[in-house]
């Protein structure tokens, strides 16, 4: 991991200001997408079957058991 960090620092030093701004916009967007994906996955892990049923589906589910 440390080698990757060193390579990244070297790359940043070589970028022009405009390239650095474009890279930041892209990386920040990816970071936000990743955070949202993690939040969605966490909710899916915690979700129970009855959390997503409509009223009619829930009633049918209760009458089947």
C-alpha positions as CSV (number, residue, x, y, z in Angstrom):
1,X,0.0,0.0,0.0
2,X,2.9,2.3,0.8
3,X,4.3,1.9,-2.7
4,X,1.0,2.9,-4.2
5,X,0.8,5.9,-2.0
6,X,4.3,7.0,-3.2
7,X,3.3,6.5,-6.9
8,X,0.2,8.5,-6.4
9,X,2.1,11.4,-4.8
10,X,4.6,11.4,-7.7
11,X,1.7,11.4,-10.2
12,X,0.0,14.4,-8.4
13,X,3.3,16.3,-8.5
14,X,3.5,15.9,-12.3
15,X,-0.1,17.0,-13.1
16,X,-0.8,20.5,-14.3
17,X,-3.3,22.6,-12.3
18,X,-6.1,22.0,-14.8
19,X,-5.5,18.2,-14.9
20,X,-5.4,18.2,-11.1
21,X,-8.8,19.9,-10.9
22,X,-10.3,17.5,-13.4
23,X,-8.8,14.5,-11.5
24,X,-10.2,15.9,-8.3
25,X,-13.7,16.2,-9.8
26,X,-13.6,12.7,-11.1
27,X,-12.2,11.2,-7.9
28,X,-14.6,13.1,-5.7
29,X,-17.5,11.9,-7.8
30,X,-16.3,8.3,-7.5
31,X,-15.9,8.7,-3.8
32,X,-19.5,9.9,-3.4
33,X,-20.8,7.1,-5.6
34,X,-18.9,4.6,-3.5
35,X,-20.3,6.0,-0.2
36,X,-23.8,5.8,-1.6
37,X,-23.2,2.2,-2.8
38,X,-22.0,1.2,0.7
39,X,-25.1,2.8,2.3
40,X,-27.4,1.0,-0.1
41,X,-25.7,-2.3,0.6
42,X,-25.9,-1.8,4.3
43,X,-29.6,-1.1,4.1
44,X,-30.1,-4.2,2.0
45,X,-28.3,-6.3,4.6
46,X,-30.6,-4.9,7.4
47,X,-33.8,-5.0,5.4
48,X,-36.4,-7.5,6.3
49,X,-38.9,-9.1,3.9
50,X,-41.8,-7.1,5.3
51,X,-40.0,-3.9,4.8
52,X,-40.6,-4.1,1.0
53,X,-44.0,-5.6,0.8
54,X,-47.1,-3.7,-0.3
55,X,-50.1,-3.9,2.1
56,X,-51.8,-6.6,-0.1
57,X,-48.6,-8.7,-0.3
58,X,-48.2,-8.5,3.5
59,X,-51.7,-9.7,4.1
60,X,-51.2,-12.6,1.7
61,X,-47.9,-13.4,3.4
62,X,-49.6,-13.4,6.8
63,X,-52.5,-15.7,5.6
64,X,-50.0,-18.2,4.2
65,X,-48.2,-18.8,7.5
